[in-house]
Amino acid sequence: MIAIEDLQVTFQAGARTVRAVRGVSLSVAPGEVFGLVGESGSGKSTVLRALSGLNPDWTGRMVVAGEDLPPGRRRPKAFHKRVQMVFQDPFASLHPRQTVDIALSEPLRIHRMTDDMDGRIERVLTDVGLDRSFRFRYPHQLSGGQRQRVAIARALILEPAILLLDEPTSALDVSVQAEILNLLRRLRAEHDLTMMLVSHNLAVVGHMCGRMAVMKEGRVVEPLSVAQLRAGTVADPYTRQLLRAAEGYDRAVAAETLDGSPGFGGGA
Amino acid sequence: MAEDTNALLEIEDLRVAFRTPTGVVEAVRGVSLAVARGERVGIVGESGSGKSMTGRSVLGLIRPPGEMRAARLSFDGQDLRSLPERRMRRLRGRRLAMILQDPTYSLNPVMRVGRQITEAFRTADPSLSRRAARDRALAALARVRIPRHDVARVYDAWPHELSGGMGQRVMIAMMVALGPDLLIADEPTSALDVTVQMQVLAILDDLVRETGMGLMFISHDLNLVASFCDRVVVMYAGRVMETCAAADLHAARHPYTRGLLAALPSIRGSHGDLPVLARDPGWLEGAPA
């Protein structure tokens, strides 16, 4: 469903050129949930953003549903109907002065899916577990979890085949995270979706995905199956470090990481 | 616990309320807890549980329209409720310190790092010379395990030149060099990558062990608190649901704590649906388990 070969993404930061993604290759089968794990600055979100067309400066090859993506930012309209994205922060991704109804009807208008708009909106709200009373509410009248449900509904309303999820639960409390993860799993099964999930949280990726790639400094350090992750049979020392850190604080492990740690950089 | 005479900090029946045009919002509703010297007390809860407001209350940082009341709020034997603002200000920074989640907002962006640290030192001790303040600042940076070859660079850097982990170390260096007896850390590592998070925790761990500082560690991360703290206070809707030894958190008894733990995805857990927390209205009012 998705094939990426030797993807390179660069940013211009003043006079400096930042190579955010340095030769990433991966493939995702139809119906699969594929995870990208890594820390901030690893390039995991940039891979997703290049795929969705948000980062125009890329080279390499990206194929979605058998079609080669043209270089640059421009994507045919049909692409956006097929591939939708959900972002981390539901507080930032919904327009504060637009009701849920407007947020959901706009993509339908853009893609001329204006037949039975009422029905489509009500069905998609039910799909994400919101009753019809939410339709005319504003984002500030919703909790964080409800907003993320609306953001997922907005992506789903175009009936995409692929959902790109960028840290979809990182801004949510654990009890709400569980609800959203359950929702995503149900939607994947019911709508036969292919998903790419970006997260810094190894447990979230391990729970949701069958396969994943661990990224660091723009490269894939290790492709992993969920079986390898569960068994702890990981080869790369960096993956092992992430795995141990995910298990909580351990004085001995922490002491190891203190020596020779980088002081500057990062952030981006 | 609140009767413990060795306690550095004692809080009894703390209440914080905010008057808003649409009514009174009660953020903290009768919290009692204590922190001993050299003890790491974790306060966990979801957003809106009142955990941050509890921390801010100790420092006297609840501002109108917020109102704070407590049956007891004492720090090293001093009653913080009746302390005049001038004396409270002297305590803050010197004996009571706080670090927040994101160092980007705690450091002044238009002042070099070294100058911010020396200024804090010289405010606390006006007799300190510039040179002595500089020496102390460099020593403080070295103490938070900034590699020796980086210390001078960090000292001369602008805040935007630091990574998140380094910025948080600078904040800790600044707070801790003043030698506080109690540090309130509100989600100090939530904005950091896991590997950097471990480093910052190791630094806090060292400080508690070496100086006997008391630590109130506020976090939403149950696993982290269970592995890092000595004791854990679980909060929900402004109240304490349960207090237990950190090592026993995974055997917690309160249904809220158990529900939170169950809702966490785990690497080795099943791939089925996660149990969703069912909130019992009784938790809002009932006696703590």
Interface residues (C-beta under 8 A of the other chain):
Chain A: E39 S40 G144 D173 V174 S175 Q177 A178 E179 L181 N182 R185 H200 N201 L202 A203 V204 G206 H207 M208 V226 L229 R230 Q241 L242 L243 A245 A246 E247 G248 Y249 D250 R251 V253 A254 A255 T257 L258 G260 S261 P262 G263 F264 G265 G266 G267
Chain B: E46 S47 R145 I146 P147 D150 R153 V154 A157 E161 L162 S163 G164 G165 M166 D193 V194 T195 V196 Q197 M198 Q199 L201 A202 D205 H220 L222 N223 L224 A226 S227 F228 G259 L260 A263 L264 P265 S266 I267 R268 G269 H271 D273 L274 P275 V276 L277
